[in-house]
Amino acid sequence: MNESRAVLRDLAIALGVLALVFAGLFAWALLTPDIPDIVSTFANPSVPVVQAPEEPEEEIVRYVVESHTVVGGESFSLITGMYWDDIFLWPDLYVHNDMKSGDPDLIYPDEIIDIYNRLGKGDEYTDAERELLLEAYIQVYDRFKAIGPEKNGSAWTLLWCGAKYDHTFLDKYAHRIDPQDLAAARRYIEEEGYLD
């Protein structure tokens, strides 16, 4: 019986000490101005809770999954339709291949095109994937502009198609797009809507 009382007494002392420690910490949290946010939030619920930083998006690794030999009449959009089920992803495929022609509209029979792993799943893209795709659109736009005014129609259509993936695409990249091309692409959107 004495042993039971001794254990109970020790337990009561330990609990009393813990209560004093918690009371001291609580008082310290209330009276100390420069304390960690988590303690101040516990002691004073009016202090905003600091959110943990978002985890960075997974790095996008691109790799060749197979090769395609061009036959007469094919285009990059046709090839991306065959391999990626989306003809509008063609600028991403184009910028990953070094073609004989500097014209994105022109490929030759028997050229070899490396088919890379596709960005996105269906119509869903991470922010990082969407940025890579939009950057590919701008790189192809730059190619069309380097060829000359005879490619204006291709450039305008390309910009309109790029807005399919981000309706703010033209605003985000306005600093890299010729104002006349920007106006033409916006006119396409006004008349035809977005390609959703």
C-alpha positions, 0 to 999 in steps of 0.5 A, spaced: 500 500 500 505 504 501 508 503 494 502 505 491 501 511 495 509 513 493 507 512 486 501 516 486 505 522 490 511 522 485 505 522 479 502 528 482 509 532 483 510 530 476 504 533 473 504 539 478 511 540 475 509 540 468 503 544 470 508 550 472 512 549 466 506 550 461 504 556 465 511 559 465 511 558 458 504 561 456 506 567 461 513 568 457 509 567 450 504 573 452 509 577 455 515 577 450 514 581 444 520 577 439 517 570 440 517 565 434 510 565 430 508 558 432 508 560 440 505 567 439 499 564 435 498 559 440 498 564 446 494 569 442 490 567 436 489 574 433 496 573 430 496 570 423 498 563 422 504 563 417 503 558 412 509 553 410 512 555 403 509 551 397 513 545 395 516 547 388 514 543 382 517 537 380 522 538 375 520 537 368 525 532 364 524 531 357 527 525 353 526 522 346 521 516 346 521 514 339 523 517 332 519 519 326 521 519 319 517 524 315 513 522 309 510 527 304 505 531 306 506 531 313 507 537 318 509 538 325 501 539 327 499 532 324 505 529 327 503 531 334 496 529 333 499 522 331 503 522 337 501 526 343 493 527 341 493 534 340 495 538 334 496 544 338 502 542 341 507 542 335 511 548 337 514 544 343 516 538 338 518 543 333 523 547 338 526 540 340 528 538 333 533 541 329 530 541 322 533 542 315 528 548 314 528 554 318 521 555 316 516 551 322 511 550 316 516 546 312 519 539 313 522 534 308 520 527 307 525 522 310 527 527 315 528 524 322 524 527 328 525 526 335 518 525 339 519 527 346 515 525 352 509 529 352 507 535 356 501 535 360 496 529 361 490 530 356 488 538 357 491 538 364 498 542 365 502 544 371 504 551 371 511 549 369 509 545 363 504 551 361 510 556 361 515 551 357 509 550 352 508 558 351 515 559 351 515 554 345 510 558 342 514 564 342 520 561 340 516 559 333 513 566 333 520 569 333 522 564 327 516 566 323 518 573 324 525 572 322 523 569 315 519 576 314 512 579 312 510 573 308 509 569 314 505 574 318 499 570 317 502 564 320 505 568 326 498 571 327 495 564 327 500 561 332 499 567 337 491 565 337 493 558 338 498 559 344 492 563 347 488 556 348 493 554 353 493 560 357 488 566 356 493 571 358 498 569 354 498 575 349 498 579 355 504 575 358 508 576 352 506 582 349 513 585 350 516 580 346 510 580 340 510 586 335 504 590 336 501 589 329 502 582 330 499 582 337 493 586 335 492 581 329 492 575 334 487 579 339 482 580 333 482 573 331 480 571 339 475 577 338 472 574 332 473 566 333 474 566 341 479 561 344 481 554 342 478 551 348 
